[in-house]
């Protein structure tokens, strides 16, 4: 089954590359690193993630 990154919307071709965050987003490894600081669940800049949802 094809999965798309919640952040950039690109297809994640390999299941081993999927990263699931506590907020429910599925991302590729690069987007996961970029998402950490503004994750609405545990990021240091949570307010940005809350606005983006």
N, CA, C and O atoms as a GROMACS GRO file, in nm:
protein
  212
    1UNK      N    1   0.083  -0.118   0.000
    1UNK     CA    2   0.000   0.000   0.000
    1UNK      C    3   0.088   0.124   0.000
    1UNK      O    4   0.187   0.131   0.073
    2UNK      N    5   0.053   0.220  -0.080
    2UNK     CA    6   0.129   0.343  -0.094
    2UNK      C    7   0.093   0.441   0.017
    2UNK      O    8  -0.025   0.464   0.045
    3UNK      N    9   0.194   0.499   0.080
    3UNK     CA   10   0.173   0.596   0.186
    3UNK      C   11   0.233   0.728   0.145
    3UNK      O   12   0.340   0.732   0.083
    4UNK      N   13   0.165   0.838   0.180
    4UNK     CA   14   0.218   0.971   0.151
    4UNK      C   15   0.261   1.038   0.279
    4UNK      O   16   0.199   1.021   0.384
    5UNK      N   17   0.367   1.114   0.270
    5UNK     CA   18   0.416   1.191   0.383
    5UNK      C   19   0.313   1.300   0.416
    5UNK      O   20   0.268   1.372   0.327
    6UNK      N   21   0.277   1.311   0.541
    6UNK     CA   22   0.179   1.410   0.583
    6UNK      C   23   0.233   1.552   0.567
    6UNK      O   24   0.155   1.644   0.543
    7UNK      N   25   0.362   1.570   0.580
    7UNK     CA   26   0.421   1.703   0.573
    7UNK      C   27   0.442   1.751   0.430
    7UNK      O   28   0.398   1.860   0.394
    8UNK      N   29   0.510   1.672   0.347
    8UNK     CA   30   0.543   1.716   0.211
    8UNK      C   31   0.453   1.655   0.103
    8UNK      O   32   0.457   1.698  -0.012
    9UNK      N   33   0.373   1.555   0.140
    9UNK     CA   34   0.278   1.488   0.051
    9UNK      C   35   0.343   1.401  -0.056
    9UNK      O   36   0.274   1.356  -0.148
   10UNK      N   37   0.474   1.377  -0.049
   10UNK     CA   38   0.540   1.286  -0.143
   10UNK      C   39   0.515   1.141  -0.101
   10UNK      O   40   0.493   1.112   0.017
   11UNK      N   41   0.518   1.052  -0.197
   11UNK     CA   42   0.499   0.910  -0.170
   11UNK      C   43   0.622   0.853  -0.100
   11UNK      O   44   0.736   0.882  -0.137
   12UNK      N   45   0.598   0.772   0.002
   12UNK     CA   46   0.705   0.702   0.073
   12UNK      C   47   0.706   0.560   0.017
   12UNK      O   48   0.619   0.481   0.050
   13UNK      N   49   0.805   0.528  -0.068
   13UNK     CA   50   0.803   0.400  -0.138
   13UNK      C   51   0.831   0.277  -0.051
   13UNK      O   52   0.782   0.168  -0.082
   14UNK      N   53   0.907   0.293   0.053
   14UNK     CA   54   0.950   0.179   0.134
   14UNK      C   55   0.896   0.194   0.277
   14UNK      O   56   0.914   0.298   0.339
   15UNK      N   57   0.830   0.091   0.329
   15UNK     CA   58   0.772   0.096   0.464
   15UNK      C   59   0.879   0.118   0.571
   15UNK      O   60   0.850   0.174   0.676
   16UNK      N   61   1.001   0.076   0.545
   16UNK     CA   62   1.107   0.093   0.644
   16UNK      C   63   1.147   0.240   0.658
   16UNK      O   64   1.212   0.277   0.756
   17UNK      N   65   1.108   0.324   0.564
   17UNK     CA   66   1.138   0.467   0.570
   17UNK      C   67   1.029   0.547   0.641
   17UNK      O   68   1.049   0.665   0.670
   18UNK      N   69   0.916   0.486   0.668
   18UNK     CA   70   0.806   0.556   0.735
   18UNK      C   71   0.841   0.586   0.880
   18UNK      O   72   0.892   0.499   0.951
   19UNK      N   73   0.814   0.707   0.923
   19UNK     CA   74   0.832   0.746   1.062
   19UNK      C   75   0.698   0.795   1.113
   19UNK      O   76   0.639   0.887   1.056
   20UNK      N   77   0.648   0.735   1.220
   20UNK     CA   78   0.520   0.774   1.279
   20UNK      C   79   0.547   0.859   1.402
   20UNK      O   80   0.625   0.820   1.489
   21UNK      N   81   0.483   0.972   1.409
   21UNK     CA   82   0.499   1.063   1.522
   21UNK      C   83   0.383   1.040   1.620
   21UNK      O   84   0.280   0.983   1.584
   22UNK      N   85   0.402   1.085   1.743
   22UNK     CA   86   0.297   1.074   1.846
   22UNK      C   87   0.173   1.153   1.809
   22UNK      O   88   0.064   1.124   1.859
   23UNK      N   89   0.186   1.252   1.723
   23UNK     CA   90   0.070   1.332   1.682
   23UNK      C   91  -0.011   1.265   1.572
   23UNK      O   92  -0.117   1.314   1.534
   24UNK      N   93   0.040   1.152   1.519
   24UNK     CA   94  -0.033   1.077   1.418
   24UNK      C   95   0.014   1.099   1.275
   24UNK      O   96  -0.040   1.038   1.182
   25UNK      N   97   0.112   1.183   1.256
   25UNK     CA   98   0.163   1.208   1.122
   25UNK      C   99   0.257   1.096   1.079
   25UNK      O  100   0.334   1.045   1.160
   26UNK      N  101   0.250   1.058   0.952
   26UNK     CA  102   0.342   0.962   0.893
   26UNK      C  103   0.432   1.040   0.799
   26UNK      O  104   0.385   1.112   0.711
   27UNK      N  105   0.565   1.027   0.818
   27UNK     CA  106   0.659   1.106   0.738
   27UNK      C  107   0.778   1.024   0.696
   27UNK      O  108   0.805   0.916   0.748
   28UNK      N  109   0.852   1.079   0.598
   28UNK     CA  110   0.979   1.019   0.562
   28UNK      C  111   1.083   1.071   0.664
   28UNK      O  112   1.054   1.165   0.738
   29UNK      N  113   1.202   1.012   0.668
   29UNK     CA  114   1.300   1.051   0.771
   29UNK      C  115   1.337   1.199   0.769
   29UNK      O  116   1.356   1.259   0.876
   30UNK      N  117   1.349   1.259   0.653
   30UNK     CA  118   1.386   1.400   0.645
   30UNK      C  119   1.276   1.489   0.702
   30UNK      O  120   1.305   1.580   0.779
   31UNK      N  121   1.153   1.464   0.665
   31UNK     CA  122   1.042   1.544   0.717
   31UNK      C  123   1.024   1.521   0.866
   31UNK      O  124   0.985   1.612   0.938
   32UNK      N  125   1.052   1.402   0.913
   32UNK     CA  126   1.043   1.372   1.056
   32UNK      C  127   1.138   1.462   1.134
   32UNK      O  128   1.100   1.517   1.237
   33UNK      N  129   1.261   1.477   1.086
   33UNK     CA  130   1.357   1.566   1.152
   33UNK      C  131   1.307   1.710   1.152
   33UNK      O  132   1.320   1.781   1.252
   34UNK      N  133   1.251   1.754   1.040
   34UNK     CA  134   1.202   1.891   1.030
   34UNK      C  135   1.077   1.913   1.115
   34UNK      O  136   1.053   2.025   1.161
   35UNK      N  137   0.999   1.811   1.137
   35UNK     CA  138   0.872   1.820   1.209
   35UNK      C  139   0.889   1.822   1.361
   35UNK      O  140   0.804   1.877   1.431
   36UNK      N  141   0.996   1.765   1.411
   36UNK     CA  142   1.012   1.747   1.556
   36UNK      C  143   0.994   1.874   1.638
   36UNK      O  144   0.929   1.871   1.742
   37UNK      N  145   1.051   1.984   1.594
   37UNK     CA  146   1.045   2.106   1.675
   37UNK      C  147   0.905   2.168   1.680
   37UNK      O  148   0.871   2.236   1.776
   38UNK      N  149   0.823   2.146   1.576
   38UNK     CA  150   0.689   2.205   1.578
   38UNK      C  151   0.577   2.102   1.588
   38UNK      O  152   0.463   2.130   1.550
   39UNK      N  153   0.609   1.982   1.637
   39UNK     CA  154   0.508   1.879   1.658
   39UNK      C  155   0.406   1.929   1.761
   39UNK      O  156   0.446   1.977   1.867
   40UNK      N  157   0.276   1.920   1.732
   40UNK     CA  158   0.176   1.969   1.826
   40UNK      C  159   0.169   1.888   1.957
   40UNK      O  160   0.106   1.933   2.052
   41UNK      N  161   0.233   1.771   1.962
   41UNK     CA  162   0.229   1.689   2.083
   41UNK      C  163   0.348   1.716   2.175
   41UNK      O  164   0.330   1.736   2.295
   42UNK      N  165   0.469   1.716   2.120
   42UNK     CA  166   0.586   1.730   2.207
   42UNK      C  167   0.695   1.819   2.152
   42UNK      O  168   0.810   1.807   2.196
   43UNK      N  169   0.667   1.907   2.061
   43UNK     CA  170   0.768   1.997   2.005
   43UNK      C  171   0.789   2.122   2.088
   43UNK      O  172   0.700   2.164   2.161
   44UNK      N  173   0.907   2.180   2.077
   44UNK     CA  174   0.938   2.302   2.152
   44UNK      C  175   0.865   2.424   2.093
   44UNK      O  176   0.845   2.524   2.163
   45UNK      N  177   0.826   2.416   1.968
   45UNK     CA  178   0.750   2.523   1.902
   45UNK      C  179   0.609   2.473   1.868
   45UNK      O  180   0.563   2.489   1.755
   46UNK      N  181   0.542   2.413   1.966
   46UNK     CA  182   0.412   2.348   1.944
   46UNK      C  183   0.308   2.437   1.878
   46UNK      O  184   0.227   2.389   1.798
   47UNK      N  185   0.308   2.564   1.909
   47UNK     CA  186   0.204   2.652   1.856
   47UNK      C  187   0.206   2.655   1.702
   47UNK      O  188   0.100   2.672   1.641
   48UNK      N  189   0.323   2.638   1.640
   48UNK     CA  190   0.331   2.636   1.494
   48UNK      C  191   0.262   2.511   1.441
   48UNK      O  192   0.185   2.518   1.346
   49UNK      N  193   0.288   2.397   1.502
   49UNK     CA  194   0.224   2.271   1.461
   49UNK      C  195   0.075   2.275   1.480
   49UNK      O  196   0.002   2.220   1.397
   50UNK      N  197   0.028   2.338   1.585
   50UNK     CA  198  -0.116   2.348   1.610
   50UNK      C  199  -0.184   2.432   1.502
   50UNK      O  200  -0.297   2.402   1.462
   51UNK      N  201  -0.118   2.535   1.456
   51UNK     CA  202  -0.173   2.621   1.350
   51UNK      C  203  -0.176   2.545   1.218
   51UNK      O  204  -0.270   2.561   1.140
   52UNK      N  205  -0.074   2.461   1.191
   52UNK     CA  206  -0.065   2.390   1.065
   52UNK      C  207  -0.168   2.280   1.053
   52UNK      O  208  -0.205   2.245   0.940
   53UNK      N  209  -0.216   2.223   1.163
   53UNK     CA  210  -0.314   2.115   1.156
   53UNK      C  211  -0.440   2.171   1.102
   53UNK      O  212  -0.539   2.098   1.087
   0.00000   0.00000   0.00000
